[in-house]
Amino acid sequence: MSFEFFTSALLASMTGATVEEVAREHGTIPEQGGIYLEAGIRQICDAMGVTLLVPGWLLITAMLLIVCLLVFGFINVFALFAVWLERKVSAHMQCRLGPMEVGFHGALQTIADGIKLTAKEDIIPRLADKPLFILAPIIVFAGVLMRFVPLPFGQRLVASDLDLGLFYVAAVGSVEVIGVIMAGWASNNKWSLFGTIRTATQMVSYEVPIGSAFVAVIACVGSFSLHEIVQSQSGWFTQWFCLRNPFLFVLAIIYLVASLAGCKRAPFDLPEAESELVSGFHTEYSGMRFALFFLAEYAAMYLVSAVAVVIFFGGWWSGIPYLDEIGLGARDSLAVETAGLLIKAGVLVSKSIFLVFVQMWVRWTLPRVRLDQMMHICWKVLLPISLACLVGSTLWELMAGGSGLFGLA
Amino acid sequence: MSISQYFSDIFKVARSIVIGMGITLKYFLNYKKNTITIQYPRERDLIPPRHRGIHYLETEKCVMCWKCSEICPVDCIYIEGVRGSDGVLQGGYRGQKATLYKFTVDYTVCIFCGLCEEPCPPKCIFLGPQYDYNATDRTMMEKNLRTGEVYTEEDEKFVQWARGENERLIAEKKHGKKEEGK
């Protein structure tokens, strides 16, 4: 939810006017061109005449809740699918079949496992720091959920298009580290503590190359807003930022590698490292608390992939202008417009899911790196190269201007 | 470490990652050809012809000689019945030479040695190809070869009734002979 809208709702509740009026006065209602989830729900409420009956603050809270639930529902459905996909991918790469019994090719296996997890006993170790232990999975999950706020799911389909979107995604990512540290410390278990220390080093270190990849893209677009970044990649797929100049291509690969480490996936799964640390910071967790960590991991996987798609791989643009133009014409009917929006949402989500698949593919191919190798990769390889590419990319933009396919197109 | 060493290391790593991911992708795409998993309860592997599994009995051939029961090293075969085709017992399985009303193997004891097959004069007991036999209770591990099912309490009741009935018949016969003798 945008801050302006919130303030206008506060004003409305104080003066007794409707949210509409105040917002219109202050000019904070988003234009038709940029419909966001909040605004969409508000329009539905308008159509039903709810805005006239309900006080502003209640409406705001309800809309916050609805948007939150929509994103949460998406995360849940995605996690159900991704867990199944991961098991299938790993199985087929190892000449196995994977889950086959529950549903078609085991499609409902994750639901069965989820039911099992809810039925499990929720254990808190006797010597654990109880409040921290209970709070930790909630903070980890909240940290991931917060990063979904500026993330578009398609054109105009975004919880709130923050002006500092990319910066917000990078900044809020650190909340997860705090939750993980709390979990490892509160467990009162040496393996958890080792895992925590590794997580902290890893996640904080790898934010630096991720940050320089972000900065290079922001320098090209001139805006932090994820919506703006995608809009400037329209046209043929040669306009995507990964093909804009050679330095950005390298940065895209660096971002993919660093984001693997950022969401603790193999080959950078040192924090969990089954063979040495049992399972790292969530060794002592069971039942739904463990499920929350698991959900957060898969949500983070989707999130880093979606951010990669948005900033490097053209967001909701399919790379073929004829397909992208559906629903963008001024005279298009509502049905065509909706179809266009759905196509774009489908393109973005399927691109993201493909990157999630690549993450799984890497996980089941490469062995885990050692701690010193992990630090070596970050500080001695990714960081210098990403900084050099940042400089190179900005210089290229100054010299060659904005053009696709390494300046050839 | 020289600068050329640094870049050649990065190149080597990138190359080996690409090769490795190519191999896993190949396996991922051809998984149908490579997988050898058998979906056990629905698909079954072929069993060698001389596999020694769960017994089966060609009941009508059985002559009730107790040879299998006697040779059994762990004594897991239990037989009850009447010899001779005129043994007369309603409900029992009447074979050519005997009327069986109990023929069970206790699989908590059986070691699948196959010795029971050998002395059988009409060659009617075999260890078959079936290898999965399970139960939720130890008492259910006894298989009734007369029906091919688990030996239940009803079977036990029938056997007890038949035992009593048989004794009564024998007593009647003796009594009848005595009467005739008088």
Interface residues (C-beta under 8 A of the other chain):
Chain A: V89 A91 H92 M93 Q94 C95 R96 L97 M100 W361 V362 W364 T365 L366 V381
Chain B: I10 I17 G20 M21 I23 T24 L25 Y27 F28 Y31 N34 T35 I36 T37 Q39
